[in-house]
Amino acid sequence: MKRELRRIIGALDNEGEETKGGGRMPGGAIAEIADSFFLPQDLVVAIIRVESGGNPQAMRYEPGYLRHHVEQNPRRFGEVSSDTERIGRSMSWGPMLIVGQIARERGFQGTFFTELCDWEVGVEWGCRYLAWLKALHFDQYGWDGVIRAYHTRLPLPTEEGRLYLEKIRAVWRLV
């Protein structure tokens, strides 16, 4: 039974696994990227499973980011229109569904946010953000605070953060 759960959840392997978006999740590449940021491989896989279901093409509109972060910091980036940049920064992208605004804050220089829908690019930027949160919050809040902050920007135990943490923990235990 445990072997079946590992298959369903998506244990890391070098061959990858079929995903919702088609193609294969590159387990070896995910492990390598997670290791390069000193993050638990199974936590990164759990976040991918919860955030995108393993679909690298996933994207989601984040109206709270538009109101509270993007509108407060309007700017044009590269050759895209300011409206395209504004809307792209208010959406989550790729396998770890990193918010465009957060990717820009962490240094993402891609012209188009769709670059985050590439497996390796999306996992790298999701891991960059997770590692940054770990450096900020791990000593005081442990992994629970880091995981809550990945979803809400705050390590504190808000209701939204608690619900997200429960989802991640449920999957993380099975990976």
N, C-alpha and C positions, 0 to 999 in steps of 0.2 A: 504494500500500500504506500509506504514512504517513497518508493521509487516512482510510483505513478504520480504522487503529488509533486515530486521534483520535476517530472516531465511536464506536468500541467503548468506549474509556476514558472518554469524556464531556468533550470539549473545552468550554470555557466559551463560551456564546453567549447572546444575549438572548432567544431563544425557548425555551430549556430543552430537555431531553431526556427521553424516556420512562424511567421508573425501575421497579425491581422492585416497589416498593410501590404502583405506579399513580401517575398524575399526572405532573407534569413537574418536573424539577430546575430551579429558577429560576437559570440561569447568570448573568444580569445581577445578580440580588440577591446571589449568592455572591461575585461579583467585587467588588461594592460593599462588602460586609461585610469581605472580606479586605483590600481597600484601606484601609478605615477603621482597621484594626489594623496596617497596614504589613506585611502578610504576603503572600508570593507566592500569587497566585490559583491557580496550578497545583498548589502544595503542598496547599492547602486541598481542592481537588478530589481529589487523590490520597488524602488521608486519608479523605474521604467514601467513595471507591470501595473502599478497603481495609476500613474500619470497618463500613460498612453496605451496601455494594454499591449505594448510591444510594437506599436505602429509608429515608424519613424516619420510618417507624413502627418501625424496628429497636430492639430492647432486648435486653440480655443480663445475666444474673445474674453478679455478680463476688464469689465467695465470699471471696476474699482481702481485699476491702474491708470486708466484714462483720466478719471476724475482727480485722483489724489497724487499721482506722480508725473504723468505725461503732460497734462495741461499746466502743471506748475513749472515745468521745465521744457518749454517748446524749443525746438531747434531743428535745423535741417542737417542731414547727414549724407555725404556723398552726392551722387547724381540723381537720387530719387526726389520726388516732390516732398514738400514739408508735410502734406496730408498723408502721403504714403508712409513716411517715417513715423508720423504721429500714430496712425492706426496700427502699424507693425509693432511699435513699442508697447501697445496696449493689448497685445495678443501673446499667448504662450505657443511655443514652437518645438517640434521634434520629439524624440523618444522620451526625454525627461521633462518635456513641456516647460522649458525655461522661458520666462517672460522676456519679451524683447527689451523692455526698459532695464531689467536686471542685467541682461547680456551686455547692453551698452554701458551700464555702470561698471561692469567688470572688465570692460575693454574690448568687446566684440567690435571688429572693424568691417565686417562684411557689408556690402552694399545692400543686399537683400536678406531679410530674416529667414527666407526659405532655405538659406544655407544651413540653418540649424536643424533642418529636416534630414540632412545627411547623417547616417548613424554615428560616424566617428566625430563629426563636428558637434552635433547635438549632445552627445555623451560627454565630450570634452568640456563644453561650456556648462553643462549641468554639474559636472564634477568640480569645475573651477569654483562655481558658486557654492556648492556643498562644502568644499574644503575651506573657503573663506568663512562660511558660517561656523564651521567646526573651530577654526582659529578664534573666532569671536566668542562663541558660546559654550564650547564643550566643557571647559574647566568648571564653569558655574552650573550648567544645566544638563550636562551629559548628552548622550545621543538623542534623548527625548526632546530636549530643547533645540538641538540642531535640526531635527526632523520637523518640528513644529515651525521653526523659522524658515525652512525651505518652502513651506506652503504659505505662511502668513507674514513673513518678514520679522516675526517676533518669537523669541524663545519661550515666552510666557504661556501658561496653560489656559488659553482662551478656549471657548467651546469649539470653535472652528479648528483650532490647532489640535485639540484633544481628539476630535473625530478623524482628522487626517492621520494623526499618530496611530490610532487604532487600526486603520486600514494598512498602513505601512508595516506595523508590527505583525499583523496577521499574515501578511505575505512574507515578510522577512524571516519569520520562524520556519517557513516551509521551504525556503530556497536552500 
